[in-house]
Amino acid sequence: MIGWLKDILRTNAMAQAPAAAAPATPAPPMADATRVRALPGETLARQLALVIDLNVCVGCHACVTSCKQWNTSGSAGPLADEAPYGADPTGTFFNRVQTYEAGSYPGTETIHFPKSCLHCEDPPCVPVCPTGASYKRKEDGIVLVDYDKCIGCKYCAWACPYGARELDEERQVMTKCTLCVDRIYDEHLPKEDRKPACVKACPTGARLFGDVKDPDSEVSKAIRERGGYALMPEWETQPANQYLPRHKTPPVTTH
């Protein structure tokens, strides 16, 4: 976890501890069947995540629009859009694509970089939440927000080093990617459709979804074979989402 966050949590815990507390009797562990939230630092056997292939992403924003459509009409929505066509448009999005130019002219290249919540194995957004609204699920590692508990304080947004949290201005709650948790477990959908909306919509197959802890899964094989990497590992959050690197295509010469 981020160093400064560890220091804050440690200082707060020491300040709140009684000066001479009697040894506490440890509480009995909760049964796995009733504990749906992962404990801080708990190593999970299963971790659902996205793996994004930067080599074939064309920046079409199909993932952005499909994410917005599904979540606005689903259990996470409605996601607000304030003056979407005005001079200063704002809106709530779980997924965004950043496009920029790299290199020096004439050898420049356009890079499209999709980014959403990375569902970190050690998410810094969770321990800073004063109400417990932000949490990590034990059964699949998805990081979620309980809107009934969220007070819109933005602590989670300040703690997230990836800028993955957004305030829904209409409801005044913090929002983020859910990996379409209401879709991937919906038994009323055909099995092939039980994937995040962004994965289904990508026309180039740049987005993969699965359990990164399963060595035989499609995502794990892609990470091993293509040199997948985590975003900003220096923050020590252990992002579950990973990226497959770009490979420069040599110029075609004609004779």
Secondary structure, DSSP 8 states (H G I E B T S, - for coil): --HHHHHHHHHHHHHHS-TT-----------TTT--B--TT---S--EEEEEETTT-----HHHHHHHHHHHHSTT----EESTTSSS-EE--SEEEEEEEES-TTS-EEEEEEEE----SS-TTTTT-SSS-EEEBTTT--EEE-TTT-----HHHHH-TT---EEETTTTEEE---TTHHHHT-TTS-GGG-S-HHHHH-TT--EEEEETT-TTSHHHHHHHHHT-B-S-GGG----S-EEE-----------
